[in-house]
Amino acid sequence: MSKVTYMETGSTDPTYNLAFEEYVLTHRREGEYLLLWQNDNTIVVGRNQNTAQEIDPAFVERHHIRVVRRGTGGGAVYHDMGNLNYSFITDVGDAERLTMERFTRPIVAALQGLGLQAEASGRNDILVEGRKVSGTAQRLVNGRILHHGTLLFDSRPEMIAGALKADPAKFTSKSAKSVKSRIGNIRDFLPVDMTLEAFWTYLKETLSGDGLVQSALTEEELAAVRALQAEKYATWDWNYGCSPRFDMVNRNYFAGGRLEVGVSVEKGKITAIRFYGDFLSVTDTTPLCRALEGVAYREDAVEAVLAQQPLAEMFGGITQPEILSTIFNR
């Protein structure tokens, strides 16, 4: 493993932190980077999610929770100061190495080094003794990959459960209790207690490979981060956004995640289409949506367009037949 460049954002503002992370991904084009950072009292929704469907608005307003959309796929998560986020940014390398396991392995090993029974599980989770302590997601941009995740160290389960709407397909009950029973805090499993600050230091040292290079963005780069924050991550359009009124909305649940498709059809042709869900995309579905506009609302016509798109990057583990079946509500 090569040397790792380490950075901190110096902020707990989610709009700033996500802008900082995106800037490093898109502008620091060489080497391996590790970021450790925290958001205070925030819901972060996945890139492809319909924000209004993922949150409990009354709870969010009552507890003054900020709601921000990230640039990666997956589901909505709640962040507080008991949660620590990590970001790996590096070259994609060989296509076959574009796996979650490549990045979750060092996190699992770090947790095991503290005496925890940690393991990677499912699509993107890390578990300790059967409880979820981490969720992860990825984004691919011009040969560079961002892999980031949460680490629930000492978070408040009641806030996580109250802020998010539980998906009945994921839980046997829609109640908050089912959410709380599924998650766990790392601190509760430690054989020897430690503070979050000590955990932060331990991770920084453990994930540093052959050596850690402390770095920071220049003043000019920080100005660009603040501009990205203002123009994107702090805007209503990005975090909530206006969705067209669709003629039909179809939803299915697959091993690769939840997929919801909104479609508008006029004179037999698709005039608007949008894909929502918690599927683990690494690139945006917008090019596919544009490619389908004006296409006949027929399976053969739509299938021909799908065949020309990098569906694995856009939809993770959801397959072409599954996408097609959802578009046509089969």
HELIX and SHEET records of a PDB file:
HELIX    1   1 PRO A   14  HIS A   27  1                                  14    
HELIX    2   2 THR A   51  GLU A   54  1                                   4    
HELIX    3   3 PRO A   57  ARG A   62  1                                   6    
HELIX    4   4 ALA A   95  ARG A   97  5                                   3    
HELIX    5   5 MET A  100  GLN A  112  1                                  13    
HELIX    6   6 PRO A  157  ALA A  163  1                                   7    
HELIX    7   7 ALA A  176  ARG A  182  1                                   7    
HELIX    8   8 ILE A  186  PHE A  189  1                                   4    
HELIX    9   9 LEU A  196  THR A  206  1                                  11    
HELIX   10  10 GLU A  219  LEU A  228  1                                  10    
HELIX   11  11 GLN A  229  TYR A  233  3                                   5    
HELIX   12  12 TRP A  236  ASN A  239  1                                   4    
HELIX   13  13 THR A  286  LEU A  292  1                                   7    
HELIX   14  14 GLU A  299  LEU A  306  1                                   8    
HELIX   15  15 LEU A  311  PHE A  315  1                                   5    
HELIX   16  16 GLN A  320  ILE A  327  1                                   8    
SHEET    1   A 8 ALA A 118  SER A 121  0                                        
SHEET    2   A 8 ASP A 125  VAL A 128 -1                                        
SHEET    3   A 8 ARG A 131  VAL A 141 -1                                        
SHEET    4   A 8 ARG A 144  LEU A 152 -1                                        
SHEET    5   A 8 ASN A  83  ASP A  91 -1                                        
SHEET    6   A 8 GLU A  32  TRP A  37 -1                                        
SHEET    7   A 8 VAL A   4  MET A   7  1                                        
SHEET    8   A 8 LEU A 212  GLN A 214  1                                        
SHEET    1   B 3 ARG A  66  ARG A  69  0                                        
SHEET    2   B 3 THR A  42  VAL A  45  1                                        
SHEET    3   B 3 VAL A  77  HIS A  79 -1                                        
SHEET    1   C 3 MET A 248  PHE A 254  0                                        
SHEET    2   C 3 GLY A 257  GLU A 266 -1                                        
SHEET    3   C 3 LYS A 269  GLY A 277 -1                                        
END                                                                             
